Amino acid sequence: MQDYGAMIRNTFEMGSVRDAEALFEACVRNAFPTFNFRKLELIRFTRKEPYMEGRSWNHVFEIRKTLLHKQPVWQVTCHRVTMGKTPDKQVMLDYMTLDFVEYVDE
């Protein structure tokens, strides 16, 4: 179990783009460990409200901080933008460790 606290602080308190890119990739890979997303990249992030947006060749991702059962979590949403059959997916990850918490049916 890894603690991403320093990376989260560097991203949203200090505005580190390098840490934001690493955090974005870690969130996507932990939320969807069986998928191999090609050309994964961060498009933008906001500092005042922890939020990241990115894409791969076939998908777009939104990652935002929210509360689940009064605990902070990352809500990771994946949407396919090209032709295909992959349904939209939403996964909750622990805020500090990025461990899987819950799958959300849409």
Backbone torsions as a table, in degrees:
resi	resn	phi	psi	omega
1	MET	NA	120.8	-178.5
2	GLN	-102.1	143.8	176.9
3	ASP	-100.9	119.6	-178.6
4	TYR	-96.1	17.1	-175.8
5	GLY	-55.4	-46.2	-179.1
6	ALA	-64.6	-40.3	179.7
7	MET	-65.9	-39.5	178.8
8	ILE	-65.2	-45.9	178.7
9	ARG	-62.0	-45.6	-180.0
10	ASN	-61.4	-36.5	-179.2
11	THR	-70.4	-53.9	-169.1
12	PHE	-95.5	-15.7	175.8
13	GLU	-99.6	-37.7	-176.0
14	MET	-106.2	-11.7	177.1
15	GLY	76.6	29.7	-178.9
16	SER	-71.8	115.2	179.9
17	VAL	-68.1	-40.9	-179.9
18	ARG	-60.4	-44.6	177.7
19	ASP	-68.4	-35.6	177.6
20	ALA	-62.2	-42.5	178.4
21	GLU	-64.0	-43.4	179.7
22	ALA	-66.6	-40.8	178.9
23	LEU	-65.5	-42.7	177.8
24	PHE	-58.3	-49.9	-179.9
25	GLU	-62.2	-41.1	179.6
26	ALA	-64.3	-41.1	178.4
27	CYS	-62.2	-47.2	-178.5
28	VAL	-64.5	-44.7	-178.2
29	ARG	-67.7	-35.9	178.1
30	ASN	-74.5	-33.1	179.7
31	ALA	-72.7	-35.4	-176.1
32	PHE	-131.8	68.8	-172.7
33	PRO	-67.1	-20.3	-178.5
34	THR	-92.5	-2.9	179.7
35	PHE	-99.0	147.4	175.2
36	ASN	-116.6	97.2	-178.1
37	PHE	-86.1	123.7	-179.3
38	ARG	-84.5	140.5	176.5
39	LYS	56.8	50.5	179.3
40	LEU	-71.1	127.1	-179.4
41	GLU	-148.3	145.8	175.5
42	LEU	-81.2	131.3	178.0
43	ILE	-94.3	-49.2	-180.0
44	ARG	-158.8	161.1	172.5
45	PHE	-145.7	153.3	178.2
46	THR	-115.4	142.4	-176.1
47	ARG	-87.7	-39.3	-174.0
48	LYS	-71.3	-36.4	174.8
49	GLU	-119.2	109.0	-175.8
50	PRO	-53.2	108.2	-176.2
51	TYR	-151.3	137.2	175.6
52	MET	-134.5	145.9	178.5
53	GLU	-133.0	137.9	179.9
54	GLY	-156.3	-174.8	-176.9
55	ARG	-154.5	165.0	167.4
56	SER	-127.9	-171.3	179.4
57	TRP	-58.7	-37.6	-172.3
58	ASN	-117.0	-4.2	-173.1
59	HIS	-136.3	156.1	168.1
60	VAL	-119.2	150.1	-176.0
61	PHE	-129.9	141.9	170.3
62	GLU	-125.4	131.7	179.8
63	ILE	-129.1	123.2	-179.5
64	ARG	-140.7	152.7	176.1
65	LYS	-80.2	134.6	177.2
66	THR	-148.2	-179.6	178.0
67	LEU	-112.7	137.9	175.2
68	LEU	-133.2	117.1	-176.4
69	HIS	55.1	41.7	178.1
70	LYS	65.3	17.4	177.4
71	GLN	-116.8	140.5	178.3
72	PRO	-70.8	134.8	178.4
73	VAL	-140.7	163.6	170.3
74	TRP	-96.0	127.3	174.3
75	GLN	-97.0	112.6	-176.8
76	VAL	-107.7	116.5	-178.7
77	THR	-112.9	133.6	-179.5
78	CYS	-122.4	130.2	180.0
79	HIS	-131.8	128.0	178.4
80	ARG	-78.4	132.3	-177.2
81	VAL	-110.8	-8.6	176.9
82	THR	-111.2	173.8	179.7
83	MET	-60.8	141.3	179.9
84	GLY	158.4	-178.9	-174.6
85	LYS	-113.0	3.8	-177.8
86	THR	-68.0	121.3	178.4
87	PRO	-75.6	161.1	173.5
88	ASP	-62.4	145.0	-178.6
89	LYS	-132.3	148.4	176.8
90	GLN	-139.4	127.6	-176.8
91	VAL	-130.0	142.3	174.5
92	MET	-102.9	132.8	177.8
93	LEU	-120.4	147.8	174.8
94	ASP	-57.2	138.6	-173.5
95	TYR	-63.9	-40.7	-175.6
96	MET	-94.3	-33.2	-175.1
97	THR	-102.8	-14.0	-176.3
98	LEU	62.1	22.5	175.4
99	ASP	-76.2	150.5	178.7
100	PHE	-60.8	134.3	176.8
101	VAL	-115.4	-50.6	-173.3
102	GLU	-162.1	144.3	172.3
103	TYR	-97.3	134.8	-177.4
104	VAL	-111.0	123.3	174.6
105	ASP	-77.0	136.2	179.9
106	GLU	-98.4	NA	NA
